[in-house]
Amino acid sequence: MSTPQHFDILVVGGGMTGAAAALGLCRQGWQVGLVETASLEDAVRPLDSAATVDDFEPRVSALSLASQALLQTLGVWEAVTAERHCPYADMAVWDADGTGRIHFEAAAMGVPSLGTIVENRSLVRALMNAVSGASLELFAGVSVSGWTGDAGCHGIQLEDGRRLQADLVVAADGPQSRVRQWAGLPTREWDYDQQGIVCTVETAQPHQATAWQRFSPTGPLAFLPLANEAGSDHFCSIVWSQDTAEARRLMALDDAAFTVELEAAIERQLGAVKAVSRRFAFPLRQRHAKDYVKPGLALIGDAAHTIHPLAGQGVNLGYGDVRVLLEEMARLRESGLPAGEPSALARYQRRRKGENLAMMAAMEGFKQLFARDELPLRWIRNAGMRWLDGRDGIKNRLAAQAMGIEAV
């Protein structure tokens, strides 16, 4: 059997969080290996120009200002914004069963935008282009087939038989993380009995650089603004979370019938829906690892937690993990301690677990609040939304917290 190749840190998973973590860690001077199932050629393949709804990637992320700052620190934000992206300056949220409405404005908070909508593949492309030129070893186009994590030996085996070891393995291999499962880190999870429908639409009226979100008892609908190379502001990515039975009914409709339902669900805020792309649906499940770390292992991103998409916080929580892990690893580097130092892993878990749990609890409470249809609760809900919308100081502080910035 061949001698294992040793690294300071191995990152498993080259998606949006894993690639960012690997890039940041290697720039601190650690010897880093990154393992990614997709080939580098696929990861950095240029996006086609977007002239129709079918040309956009179906999955997008709403990057907060804090996430943008991390990507700027890593030196990839310029590459992200060199391709199509859409900053949004306003957000409108309202209740389908009443008159409650909240409007968030970047101008009122003294920031240029509330966030930026980016197609996921565009973000991965920018990160992997940077990774390919960085001082780390990339194992692309190969899967992980096994894990070793006992007697101080932490590592993985690749499907081609190669063995890799490290002082620290960072699992960024998604919600079904095999590394997490092999390492025996249990999760708490539950099924929402909902599905998220995603697609791209073209609307008659411009989206006004605004994210639109309407809540109904069966789930929220978000219209997230997109921009193509020609600067059109008539494209949106939709995320429609619905109870499973309702989602299946919607997915079974033809495009014309689906468009009618979609226009009604968003109350024609952007006029007629002129075109709709192919639709995709995925089950919604909340998942949280009971522990993010064990000797020689740290979980980040979806490997540690998944959250309901109603507030678009999933990728931002993952980038919060990356930021804190980089801070703790930088402290170790300065002190000359190895990357798997238990005290640093404990600090990482302590700093991230509470914040992630708080956001997950808030989103669960928000979801349950809008799922209830009793008249007294509807009245309280709508009165509360109207009250909050008139309290700019409180409203802006809540928005700033979600964006990861200091309130003005």
C-alpha positions as CSV (number, residue, x, y, z in Angstrom):
1,M,0.0,0.0,0.0
2,S,1.3,3.4,-0.9
3,T,2.5,5.9,1.7
4,P,-0.2,8.5,2.5
5,Q,0.4,12.0,1.2
6,H,0.3,14.4,4.2
7,F,-1.1,17.9,4.5
8,D,-1.6,20.4,7.2
9,I,-5.3,20.7,6.2
10,L,-7.4,18.7,3.8
11,V,-10.7,20.3,2.6
12,V,-13.3,17.9,1.2
13,G,-15.7,19.6,-1.1
14,G,-14.9,22.3,-3.6
15,G,-18.2,24.1,-3.7
16,M,-19.0,27.6,-2.6
17,T,-17.8,27.2,1.0
18,G,-15.1,24.5,0.6
19,A,-13.3,26.4,-2.2
20,A,-13.4,29.6,-0.2
21,A,-12.0,27.9,2.9
22,A,-9.2,26.1,1.0
23,L,-8.2,29.4,-0.7
24,G,-8.1,31.3,2.5
25,L,-6.2,28.6,4.4
26,C,-3.5,28.2,1.8
27,R,-2.9,32.0,1.7
28,Q,-2.2,31.8,5.5
29,G,0.7,29.5,4.6
30,W,-0.8,26.2,5.5
31,Q,-0.1,23.2,3.2
32,V,-3.6,22.5,1.9
33,G,-5.2,19.8,-0.2
34,L,-8.6,20.3,-1.7
35,V,-10.7,17.3,-2.9
36,E,-13.6,18.0,-5.3
37,T,-15.8,15.4,-7.2
38,A,-16.3,17.6,-10.2
39,S,-13.5,18.1,-12.7
40,L,-11.7,21.4,-12.8
41,E,-12.8,21.8,-16.4
42,D,-16.4,21.6,-15.4
43,A,-16.0,23.9,-12.4
44,V,-14.4,26.7,-14.4
45,R,-16.5,26.4,-17.6
46,P,-17.7,29.8,-18.7
47,L,-21.3,30.7,-18.4
48,D,-23.3,31.1,-21.6
49,S,-24.7,34.6,-22.3
50,A,-28.3,34.9,-21.0
51,A,-30.8,36.1,-23.5
52,T,-33.7,34.0,-22.4
53,V,-34.9,32.5,-19.1
54,D,-33.4,29.1,-20.1
55,D,-29.9,30.6,-20.2
56,F,-29.6,31.4,-16.5
57,E,-28.5,28.9,-13.9
58,P,-31.5,27.7,-11.8
59,R,-29.8,28.0,-8.4
60,V,-28.8,31.4,-7.1
61,S,-27.5,32.8,-3.8
62,A,-28.4,36.1,-2.1
63,L,-24.9,37.1,-0.9
64,S,-25.0,39.4,2.2
65,L,-22.5,42.3,2.6
66,A,-20.6,40.2,5.1
67,S,-20.2,37.4,2.6
68,Q,-19.1,39.9,-0.1
69,A,-16.5,41.2,2.3
70,L,-15.1,37.7,2.8
71,L,-14.9,37.2,-1.0
72,Q,-13.2,40.5,-1.4
73,T,-10.6,39.5,1.2
74,L,-10.0,36.3,-0.7
75,G,-9.5,38.3,-3.9
76,V,-12.4,36.8,-5.9
77,W,-15.2,39.3,-5.6
78,E,-13.9,41.3,-8.6
79,A,-14.1,38.1,-10.7
80,V,-17.7,37.4,-9.4
81,T,-18.8,40.9,-10.4
82,A,-17.1,40.7,-13.8
83,E,-19.8,38.3,-14.8
84,R,-23.5,38.8,-14.5
85,H,-24.8,39.6,-11.1
86,C,-27.5,41.8,-9.6
87,P,-27.2,44.0,-6.5
88,Y,-30.5,44.7,-4.9
89,A,-31.2,47.9,-3.0
90,D,-34.7,47.2,-1.7
91,M,-36.7,44.3,-0.3
92,A,-40.5,44.1,-0.1
93,V,-42.1,41.5,2.2
94,W,-45.8,41.1,2.7
95,D,-48.5,38.7,4.1
96,A,-50.9,37.1,1.6
97,D,-53.7,37.0,4.2
98,G,-53.7,40.7,5.3
99,T,-52.3,44.1,5.0
100,G,-49.0,43.7,6.7
101,R,-46.0,44.8,4.7
102,I,-42.3,45.6,5.4
103,H,-40.0,47.5,3.1
104,F,-36.3,47.5,3.6
105,E,-34.1,50.1,1.8
106,A,-30.4,50.2,1.4
107,A,-30.4,54.0,1.3
108,A,-32.0,54.2,4.7
109,M,-29.2,52.0,6.1
110,G,-26.4,54.0,4.4
111,V,-25.2,51.0,2.3
112,P,-25.1,50.7,-1.5
113,S,-27.1,47.5,-1.5
114,L,-28.8,45.0,0.7
115,G,-27.0,42.1,-1.0
116,T,-26.2,40.7,-4.4
117,I,-27.9,37.9,-6.4
118,V,-25.3,35.6,-8.0
119,E,-25.8,32.3,-9.9
120,N,-24.1,29.6,-7.9
121,R,-22.1,28.3,-10.8
122,S,-20.7,31.7,-11.4
123,L,-19.5,31.9,-7.8
124,V,-17.9,28.5,-7.9
125,R,-16.2,29.3,-11.2
126,A,-14.6,32.5,-9.7
127,L,-13.4,30.5,-6.6
128,M,-12.1,27.5,-8.5
129,N,-10.2,29.8,-11.0
130,A,-8.5,31.3,-8.0
131,V,-7.9,27.9,-6.5
132,S,-6.2,26.6,-9.7
133,G,-3.6,29.4,-9.4
134,A,-3.1,29.1,-5.7
135,S,-0.4,27.3,-3.7
136,L,-2.4,24.3,-2.8
137,E,-2.9,20.8,-4.3
138,L,-6.2,20.2,-6.0
139,F,-7.6,16.7,-6.4
140,A,-10.4,17.3,-8.9
141,G,-12.7,14.8,-10.6
142,V,-12.3,12.2,-7.9
143,S,-14.6,11.1,-5.1
144,V,-13.7,10.2,-1.5
145,S,-14.3,6.5,-0.7
146,G,-13.3,6.3,2.9
147,W,-12.3,8.0,6.1
148,T,-9.7,7.3,8.9
149,G,-9.9,9.2,12.1
150,D,-8.5,7.2,15.0
151,A,-5.3,7.1,17.0
152,G,-4.3,10.6,15.9
153,C,-4.5,9.7,12.2
154,H,-7.0,11.8,10.3
155,G,-7.4,11.4,6.6
156,I,-9.4,10.1,3.6
157,Q,-9.0,7.6,0.9
158,L,-9.8,8.5,-2.7
159,E,-11.7,6.2,-5.1
160,D,-8.6,5.7,-7.1
161,G,-6.8,4.3,-4.1
162,R,-4.7,7.3,-3.1
163,R,-4.6,8.0,0.6
164,L,-4.4,11.6,2.1
165,Q,-3.7,12.5,5.7
166,A,-3.8,15.8,7.5
167,D,-3.6,17.4,10.9
168,L,-7.1,18.7,10.2
169,V,-9.8,17.6,7.8
170,V,-12.4,20.2,6.9
171,A,-15.7,18.6,5.7
172,A,-17.5,20.9,3.2
173,D,-19.1,18.1,1.3
174,G,-22.7,19.2,1.5
175,P,-25.9,18.3,3.5
176,Q,-25.4,14.6,3.0
177,S,-21.8,14.8,4.1
178,R,-20.2,11.4,3.8
179,V,-17.3,12.6,5.9
180,R,-19.6,13.7,8.7
181,Q,-21.4,10.3,8.6
182,W,-18.1,8.3,8.5
183,A,-16.8,10.3,11.5
184,G,-19.9,9.5,13.5
185,L,-21.1,13.1,14.1
186,P,-24.9,12.8,14.6
187,T,-27.4,15.4,13.4
188,R,-30.8,16.7,14.6
189,E,-33.1,17.0,11.6
190,W,-36.7,17.2,10.5
191,D,-38.6,17.3,7.3
192,Y,-40.7,20.4,6.6
193,D,-43.0,18.3,4.3
194,Q,-42.4,21.1,1.8
195,Q,-40.6,21.4,-1.5
196,G,-38.8,24.3,-3.0
197,I,-39.6,25.1,-6.6
198,V,-36.9,27.0,-8.5
199,C,-36.8,28.5,-12.0
200,T,-36.2,31.7,-13.9
201,V,-38.9,34.0,-15.1
202,E,-39.2,37.0,-17.4
203,T,-41.7,39.7,-16.2
204,A,-43.5,42.4,-18.1
205,Q,-42.4,45.1,-15.6
206,P,-38.8,45.7,-14.3
207,H,-37.9,44.2,-11.0
208,Q,-36.6,47.6,-9.8
209,A,-33.5,46.0,-8.2
210,T,-35.9,44.7,-5.5
211,A,-36.2,41.3,-3.8
212,W,-39.9,40.5,-3.5
213,Q,-41.2,38.0,-1.0
214,R,-44.9,37.1,-0.3
215,F,-45.9,34.8,2.6
216,S,-48.9,32.4,2.4
217,P,-50.0,29.7,4.8
218,T,-48.6,27.0,2.4
219,G,-45.2,28.7,2.1
220,P,-43.3,31.8,0.9
221,L,-42.6,32.9,-2.7
222,A,-39.5,35.0,-3.5
223,F,-38.8,36.8,-6.7
224,L,-35.0,37.5,-6.7
225,P,-33.8,40.1,-9.3
226,L,-31.4,39.0,-12.0
227,A,-29.4,41.0,-14.6
228,N,-28.1,39.7,-17.9
229,E,-25.2,40.9,-20.0
230,A,-27.4,43.4,-21.7
231,G,-28.5,44.9,-18.4
232,S,-32.1,43.8,-18.7
233,D,-34.0,44.1,-15.4
234,H,-36.9,41.9,-16.4
235,F,-35.5,38.6,-15.2
236,C,-36.0,37.0,-11.8
237,S,-35.1,33.8,-10.1
238,I,-38.0,32.4,-8.1
239,V,-37.9,30.2,-5.0
240,W,-41.4,29.0,-4.2
241,S,-41.6,26.9,-1.0
242,Q,-44.8,25.0,-0.8
243,D,-46.4,22.1,1.1
244,T,-45.4,18.9,-0.7
245,A,-48.8,18.1,-2.1
246,E,-49.2,21.6,-3.4
247,A,-45.7,21.6,-4.8
248,R,-46.3,18.4,-6.7
249,R,-49.5,19.9,-8.2
250,L,-47.7,23.0,-9.3
251,M,-44.9,21.0,-10.8
252,A,-47.4,18.9,-12.8
253,L,-48.9,22.0,-14.5
254,D,-47.9,23.0,-18.0
255,D,-46.0,26.3,-18.4
256,A,-49.1,28.3,-19.2
257,A,-51.1,27.1,-16.2
258,F,-48.0,27.4,-13.9
259,T,-47.6,31.0,-15.1
260,V,-51.2,31.8,-14.2
261,E,-50.7,30.4,-10.6
262,L,-47.4,32.3,-10.3
263,E,-48.8,35.6,-11.3
264,A,-51.6,35.2,-8.7
265,A,-49.2,34.1,-6.0
266,I,-47.0,37.2,-6.4
267,E,-50.1,39.4,-6.9
268,R,-48.8,40.6,-10.2
269,Q,-46.3,42.9,-8.5
270,L,-44.2,42.8,-11.7
271,G,-47.1,42.5,-14.1
272,A,-47.5,39.5,-16.4
273,V,-45.0,36.6,-16.3
274,K,-43.9,36.5,-20.0
275,A,-41.7,33.4,-19.9
276,V,-40.7,30.6,-17.4
277,S,-37.8,28.3,-17.6
278,R,-37.6,24.6,-16.8
279,R,-38.7,24.1,-13.2
280,F,-36.8,22.1,-10.5
281,A,-38.1,20.9,-7.1
282,F,-36.2,19.8,-4.1
283,P,-37.4,18.6,-0.6
284,L,-36.9,21.1,2.3
285,R,-35.3,19.7,5.4
286,Q,-33.6,21.4,8.4
287,R,-30.5,19.7,9.6
288,H,-28.0,20.6,12.3
289,A,-24.9,18.6,13.5
290,K,-24.9,18.2,17.3
291,D,-21.2,18.9,17.1
292,Y,-19.2,20.7,14.4
293,V,-15.9,19.3,15.5
294,K,-14.1,16.3,16.8
295,P,-10.3,15.6,17.0
296,G,-8.9,16.4,13.6
297,L,-12.2,17.3,11.9
298,A,-14.3,20.4,11.4
299,L,-17.6,20.8,9.6
300,I,-18.5,23.9,7.6
301,G,-21.4,25.0,5.5
302,D,-24.2,22.6,4.6
303,A,-22.2,19.7,6.1
304,A,-22.8,21.3,9.5
305,H,-26.3,22.9,9.0
306,T,-29.0,23.4,6.5
307,I,-31.8,25.9,6.9
308,H,-35.2,26.7,5.3
309,P,-34.6,29.0,2.3
310,L,-37.2,31.6,3.2
311,A,-34.6,34.2,4.2
312,G,-31.8,33.2,1.8
313,Q,-29.4,32.8,4.7
314,G,-27.9,29.3,3.9
315,V,-24.8,30.4,2.0
316,N,-24.2,33.3,4.3
317,L,-24.2,31.1,7.3
318,G,-21.7,28.9,5.5
319,Y,-19.5,31.9,4.8
320,G,-19.7,32.9,8.4
321,D,-18.3,29.4,9.2
322,V,-15.4,30.0,6.8
323,R,-14.6,33.5,8.2
324,V,-14.4,32.2,11.8
325,L,-12.4,29.1,10.8
326,L,-9.9,31.3,9.0
327,E,-9.6,33.6,12.0
328,E,-8.9,30.6,14.3
329,M,-6.5,29.0,11.9
330,A,-4.6,32.3,11.5
331,R,-4.2,32.5,15.3
332,L,-2.7,28.9,15.3
333,R,-0.4,29.8,12.4
334,E,1.0,32.8,14.3
335,S,1.6,30.6,17.4
336,G,3.2,27.8,15.5
337,L,0.7,25.2,16.7
338,P,-0.6,22.4,14.3
339,A,-3.9,22.9,12.4
340,G,-5.7,20.3,14.4
341,E,-5.1,22.0,17.8
342,P,-8.3,21.1,19.9
343,S,-8.6,24.5,21.6
344,A,-8.9,26.3,18.2
345,L,-11.6,23.8,17.0
346,A,-13.5,24.3,20.2
347,R,-13.4,28.0,19.8
348,Y,-14.6,27.7,16.2
349,Q,-17.6,25.5,17.3
350,R,-18.4,27.9,20.2
351,R,-18.4,31.0,18.0
352,R,-20.5,29.5,15.2
353,K,-22.9,27.0,16.8
354,G,-24.8,29.6,18.8
355,E,-25.1,32.0,15.9
356,N,-26.3,29.3,13.5
357,L,-28.8,27.9,16.0
358,A,-30.2,31.4,16.7
359,M,-30.7,32.0,13.0
360,M,-32.3,28.6,12.5
361,A,-34.6,29.1,15.4
362,A,-35.6,32.5,14.1
363,M,-36.4,31.1,10.7
364,E,-38.4,28.2,12.1
365,G,-40.4,30.6,14.2
366,F,-41.0,32.9,11.2
367,K,-42.1,29.9,9.1
368,Q,-44.5,28.7,11.8
369,L,-45.9,32.2,12.3
370,F,-46.9,32.6,8.7
371,A,-48.2,29.0,8.4
372,R,-50.9,29.6,11.0
373,D,-54.2,30.8,9.6
374,E,-56.3,31.6,12.7
375,L,-57.9,35.0,12.5
376,P,-56.5,36.5,15.8
377,L,-53.0,35.4,14.8
378,R,-53.4,36.9,11.3
379,W,-54.4,40.2,12.9
380,I,-51.4,40.2,15.3
381,R,-49.1,39.2,12.5
382,N,-50.2,41.9,10.2
383,A,-50.4,44.6,12.9
384,G,-46.8,43.6,13.9
385,M,-45.5,43.9,10.4
386,R,-47.1,47.4,10.0
387,W,-45.7,48.5,13.3
388,L,-42.2,47.3,12.5
389,D,-42.3,48.9,9.1
390,G,-42.8,52.3,10.8
391,R,-39.9,51.8,13.2
392,D,-36.9,52.4,11.0
393,G,-34.3,52.1,13.7
394,I,-35.5,48.6,14.8
395,K,-36.1,47.5,11.3
396,N,-32.7,48.6,10.1
397,R,-31.0,46.9,13.0
398,L,-32.7,43.6,12.2
399,A,-31.7,43.9,8.5
400,A,-28.1,44.8,9.5
401,Q,-27.9,41.7,11.6
402,A,-29.1,39.5,8.7
403,M,-26.5,41.2,6.5
404,G,-23.7,40.8,8.9
405,I,-22.9,44.5,9.2
406,E,-23.2,47.2,11.9
407,A,-26.4,49.1,11.9
408,V,-26.2,52.8,11.0
